[in-house]
Amino acid sequence: MISKMRMVYREMRADINGPDGKIYYGWWNVLAAFPCIIFIFTTSLLMIKLIMPAAEEALGMSRVDTMWIGTIKFATSAVAAFVGGFLVDRMGVKSVLYLCAFVTGGGLIFGHFIDSVWMYRLAGVPLGFSSMPLLMATKTLVARWFNRRLGIALGVTMTASSLGGIILPMIFAHLIETYGWQDAMALSSIGIFLFVIPVIHFVIRDNPTEAEIASEFGEDYQPKSVGRGGRIEDSSQQEIGPTFSEIVRKPSFKVIGCLMVAIGFVDQGFTLNLTPFLVNDLGFTLTKVSFTITVSFLFGFSSKLFFGWLFDKTSFKGLSICYVVNALAILFALGIQGMVTLLIFQVARGFAHSGILLETPVLAKHAYGPFHLGKVIGTLSALAGVGLTLGPITIAKFFDIYGNYNMAFWLLGGIMALCAAVIYLVPPEYRLKMQREHAQPGHAAG
């Protein structure tokens, strides 16, 4: 028994160690991504969701008007993610992370001054830098440092959003009920300036060394060097790697791009309408909803690791399973009748939704490899932003027309199920290519 435990311990140590025998620095980057995701991405996401019921009442807005802050946020986010993808490849991840941190912090402070509908909408512009640009930068950072353990590394990284979701909802609900929603927004910016900026400056590292690249990437891409902005470059990549324009022209890229729009539409179309649905329509208090959000993120914490493992093992087939589970979770919302069913729904939703946060780098890396990774992830993130922008106000319009969300939620569930069928049929071209090469007798012998 003891010998088995020692063997497991040695295997775990070997899995996290770098070429120098110390912890592989990619894992320190993963750890450094935690405060970035918690205090930029999760804080902004939760704060917008939780202030909506109070803002709707205080400013006398319709449900569509209430959703406009999310629409403007994600429209800004889509543009910023697209531009940020090119900036990451040219200037490195740290520059984009600094930009996201300072602009988001300023947007949250701006919340203190909101006293009209137009100012409420305007707040969505700076808060747009908290979403896709931030996630694009952190996921690109992880994808640069990891290859054979990419899914697990991404799963660990995105557990940061679950950790923030466990800790922050009850705190934010207390701030909103005690100080008002405007001051609560401003107070929520403290973590960015207190924790995030120092971590970006002192901990995050863009560029793996050649030894670190060889340690993680093995025989997949050799010889290697680190280019401008932290790009992994090698002679074989320059000979056989497709250009960015060639990637974009691939039929699979068009299919995946359409999927990103649809998934984004469903994701925030449902998520941003959920809190007004629970508080203003079903009559739950903000404290109760915040508690169930905490439970949701608690279950999402472990499921991110599960989905990371699943995507490593099954690639796009795993994504299809994730989409089916999300469709079922959305439809379950129609059966919420009390606290028990709300808790069951939030558990199912938390488990299902965690996989969505991992999809973009898996799609990019498994379909197109390490080539132009920042641009590919940035472009896919921008396409998702189109759906994220249109989803909240479209679903809110269904509510304003029909007086409930029944038809809207069935529509969202149907779209997600269709996406599951489509991604099941799309081959992960680069992953399959590498598997075929590894299966060749000459490769195995070498």
Secondary structure, DSSP 8 states (H G I E B T S, - for coil): -HHHHHHHHHHHHHHHB-TTSSB-HHHHHHHHHHHHIIIIIIHHHHHHHHHHHHHHHHTT--HHHHHHHHHHHHHHHHHHHHHHHHHHHHH-HHHHHHHHHHHHHHHHHHGGG--SHHHHHHTHHHHGGGSHHHHHHHHHHHHHH-STTHHHHHHHHHHHHHHHHHHHHHHHHHHHHHH-HHHHHHHTTHHIIIIIHHHHHHT------HHHHHHHHTTSS-S-EE-GGG-EE-HHHHHH---HHHHHHSHHHHHHHHHHHHHHHHHHHHHHHHHHIIIIIS---HHHHHHHHHHHHHHHHHHHHHHHHHHHHHTHHHHHHHHHHHHHHHHHGGG--SHHHHHHHHHHHHHHHGGGGGHHHHHHHHHHTTTTHHHHHHHHHHHHHHHHHHHHHHHHHHHHHHSSSHHHHHHHHHHHHHHHHHHHHS--HHHHHHHHHHHSHHHHH-
